[in-house]
């Protein structure tokens, strides 16, 4: 009888251990899980007209408690008119974007978002902007409305961007 009780207790213990240590459980994300370099496509439109579609890298870096910086490596836009060179935006860095962790997913939001970058080799501020997005299963999706430099004052229009990338 004692031996049966011992085996029953051991069996119960093994069952509990097997179910509590399952590799199938979703682990809660940390900021470090979200931070990194992503490779993907950034599609930009200007007043609903295609402006640029580029394969580009995006870096997400920790900036503070529940804050990240997001940097787009390069975007080459369509020429403003025939015979003019295409606009080239590089190192677009958005600062202090709020990151919300929720189990195995994360979301980004900032309205307005501050930032700067280079436009055709000249430093320019990112303004009139907001960003939102999600992260899950190593996939990053961002929606980004912005103006660069004096673009908004001259054209009264915002660039609308969508980025989808996978963590390297």
C-alpha positions in Angstrom: 0.0 0.0 0.0 2.8 2.4 0.9 4.6 1.6 -2.4 1.4 2.4 -4.4 1.1 5.8 -2.6 4.7 6.6 -3.3 4.3 5.8 -7.0 1.0 7.8 -7.2 2.7 10.9 -5.7 5.8 10.5 -8.0 3.4 10.1 -11.0 1.5 13.2 -10.0 4.7 15.2 -9.5 6.0 14.2 -13.0 2.7 15.2 -14.6 2.8 18.6 -12.9 6.4 19.1 -14.0 5.7 18.2 -17.6 2.8 20.6 -17.9 4.4 23.5 -16.2 7.6 23.4 -18.2 6.0 23.2 -21.7 8.0 24.8 -24.4 4.7 25.7 -26.1 4.0 28.4 -23.6 4.3 32.0 -24.9 6.9 33.9 -23.0 6.3 37.5 -22.3 8.2 39.9 -24.5 10.8 42.2 -23.2 12.1 45.5 -24.7 15.2 43.6 -25.7 13.1 41.1 -27.7 11.7 43.9 -29.8 15.0 45.9 -30.2 17.2 45.0 -33.1 17.6 45.3 -36.9 14.8 44.5 -39.3 14.9 44.0 -43.0 11.8 44.8 -45.0 9.9 47.1 -47.4 8.9 50.7 -46.7 6.2 52.1 -49.0 5.6 55.8 -49.0 2.8 57.8 -50.7 2.3 61.5 -51.0 -1.3 62.6 -51.2 -2.3 59.0 -52.1 0.2 59.0 -55.0 3.1 56.5 -54.9 6.3 58.3 -53.8 8.7 55.5 -52.9 9.0 51.8 -52.3 12.3 50.7 -50.9 13.9 47.6 -49.3 15.3 49.2 -46.2 16.6 48.3 -42.8 15.0 49.6 -39.6 16.7 49.7 -36.3 14.8 49.7 -33.0 16.8 50.7 -30.0 15.9 51.1 -26.3 15.7 54.8 -25.3 14.3 54.5 -21.8 11.5 52.9 -19.8 9.0 51.8 -22.4 10.5 54.1 -25.0 12.4 53.2 -28.2 14.1 55.0 -31.0 13.3 53.8 -34.5 15.7 54.6 -37.4 14.9 54.0 -41.1 18.2 53.6 -43.1 17.3 55.0 -46.5 14.3 55.9 -48.7 14.6 57.2 -52.2 11.6 59.0 -53.5 10.3 59.9 -56.9 11.6 63.0 -58.7 9.6 66.1 -57.9 9.4 66.7 -61.7 10.8 65.4 -64.9 14.6 66.0 -65.2 15.1 66.5 -61.4 16.9 64.0 -59.3 15.0 61.8 -56.9 14.8 62.8 -53.2 16.9 60.7 -50.9 16.1 60.5 -47.2 18.6 58.8 -45.0 18.9 58.0 -41.3 15.4 59.0 -40.4 15.5 58.7 -36.6 12.3 58.9 -34.6 12.9 59.4 -30.9 11.1 58.4 -27.7 8.4 56.3 -29.4 6.2 54.7 -26.7 6.4 50.9 -26.6 3.7 48.8 -24.9 4.4 45.2 -24.2 1.4 42.8 -24.0 2.4 39.2 -23.5 3.8 37.9 -26.8 3.0 41.1 -28.8 4.1 44.8 -28.6 2.6 48.0 -29.9 4.2 51.4 -30.8 2.6 54.8 -30.7 3.6 58.5 -30.7 1.6 61.5 -31.8 3.5 63.7 -32.4 6.8 62.0 -32.8 10.1 63.9 -32.9 13.0 63.1 -35.1 15.5 64.2 -37.8 17.4 62.8 -40.7 19.1 63.7 -43.9 17.3 64.9 -47.1 19.6 65.0 -50.2 22.6 65.3 -47.9 21.2 68.1 -45.7 20.0 67.7 -42.1 16.3 68.2 -41.7 13.7 67.8 -39.0 10.8 65.3 -39.1 7.6 67.2 -38.2 3.8 67.0 -38.3 4.2 63.3 -37.7 2.8 60.3 -35.9 3.6 56.7 -35.8 1.9 53.5 -34.7 2.6 49.8 -35.2 2.9 46.3 -33.9 5.5 43.6 -33.2 4.7 39.9 -33.1 6.6 36.7 -34.1 9.7 38.7 -35.1 7.6 40.8 -37.5 7.5 44.6 -37.3 4.6 46.6 -38.9 4.7 50.4 -38.8 2.4 53.2 -40.0 4.1 56.5 -40.2 2.6 59.9 -41.3 5.3 62.6 -41.6 6.7 65.7 -43.2 10.4 66.3 -43.7 12.1 69.6 -43.5 9.9 72.3 -45.0 7.9 69.9 -47.1 4.6 70.6 -45.2 4.9 74.3 -45.4 5.6 74.2 -49.1 3.1 71.5 -50.2 0.6 71.3 -47.3 0.9 67.5 -47.6 2.2 64.7 -45.5 4.0 61.5 -46.5 2.2 58.4 -45.5 4.5 55.4 -44.9 3.9 51.7 -44.2 6.8 49.4 -43.2 6.8 45.6 -42.9 9.9 43.9 -41.8 11.4 40.8 -40.2 13.9 40.8 -37.4 17.4 39.6 -38.5 
